[in-house]
Amino acid sequence: MKSNYNPFLKRLEVEYEFQDGNGKISRKNAAEILAKELNKQVDKIIPVYLEGSFGIKGLKGLFYVYDDVNLAKMHVKKYLWLRMLSKEERKKVYDEMRKKKVEKK
């Protein structure tokens, strides 16, 4: 695990490698595992990417760990938050966004 604190954005940037995780760990599960290791709440951890390689069982990921969720919502793009939701919850959010677009027209 490599970590770097970014004082400008007030977040901890963590690179973490999961052994035997390639194809088995979802973004949400990865955030839960990292939360246990860092003793942080899951909602304050945002997985930016998970990267696996062909022929290797390990899974590398980059995570942003914030102290304040509101600060995280200001800095992190919305699609990264949507990746953490289940398919049903994500579909509800997309439907609401479509309704807002139709109402504006």
N, C-alpha and C positions, 0 to 999 in steps of 0.2 A: 504494500500500500504506500503510495506517495501522496503527500498532501502539501498544499501551498495556500497560505492565507492571503487573500487579496484585500488589502485595507481600503482601496478605493471603492470597491463594490460591496465591502463588508460581508464577504462570504469565504468559505473554505472550499477549495477546489481539490477533490480527491480522485486519484486514479486507483482503482481497485481491481484485482484479478481474482476471479472465482475459479477454483480448481474443479474440473469436471462439470462445468456449467454451460458449455456450449450447446444450445438447443434445448436446455432444460429450465433455464431461469428466465422469468419475465421481468420487465422493468419494475413492476410493483414488488415482486419478490426480492429483487436485487436491492431495492431501497430499504426493504424491511431488514434484510441481512446486515446492511451497512448501518442502519439505525441501531441495531443491537450492539454492534461493535463499537460505535462511537458514542453510545448512550444519548442519542438524540431522538426527537419525535420524527415519525415517518413523513409527516406533511411538510417538514422543513428540508427534506432531501429531494432534490430533483435530478433524476437520471438524464444526462444529456445524450449519451450514446452508449450502447453495448456492442462490442465488436468481437466476433469469433472468426477463427481462421480454419480453412479446410485442413483436416488431418490433425488438428490440435484440439484437445478437450477443454482447454482453458478459455475463459471469457473475460475480456478486459472491458472496463467501463469507466466513464468519466461522470462524476456526480458533483453537483453544487449543493453545499450545505449552508443554509442561512440561519441566523439567529432569530430573525423576524419574518414571519410569513408574508406580511404586507410588503416588506422590502423585496422579497422574492417575486411577488406578483408584479411589482413595478419593473424589475430587471429582466425577468424571464419571459420569453415569447409564449403566447397562448397555446400554441400547438404542443409545446413540451408539457404543459399541464394536462392537456387532453389525452396524451399518451398514457397517463397514469390511471385514467378512468376505465371502467369496464365497457364492453361494447354497447350495452344497453344505455348506460349513463352518457356515453359519448354521443349516441344517436339522439338522445333527448336534447343535448346541448346544440347539436347541429340543426335539429328541427327548430329550436328556438331562434337560432341565428337566421335561418331561412325566413321565419315568420317576421322577424324584425326588418329584413331586407324588403319583403313584400309590402309591409306597412309603410316604409319610407317612400316607396314609389307611389 
